[in-house]
């Protein structure tokens, strides 16, 4: 299980189902066990942001994804993100690019 499984059919998912899939990913996949609850909330916030755009029929552009990545990199210390956390979140954001 990876982030693609979580974001699969994003436009038709309810928020609680999205959160369930993310929690399952954290439990099942050992490479994501380093993410703490604050990081999970950050990931959910990013997914919901893109979910709202996708529901409106707007595909996230590469520039939007790049801006979010840059913001996370700039504020990684304030957000408490390690480089592995940042890399995993970047992989998630790369899945939204079209």
Secondary structure as UniProt FT lines:
FT   HELIX           3..7
FT   TURN            8..9
FT   HELIX           10..12
FT   HELIX           15..28
FT   HELIX           30..32
FT   TURN            33..34
FT   HELIX           37..55
FT   TURN            56..57
FT   HELIX           62..74
FT   HELIX           76..79
FT   HELIX           83..94
FT   TURN            95..96
//
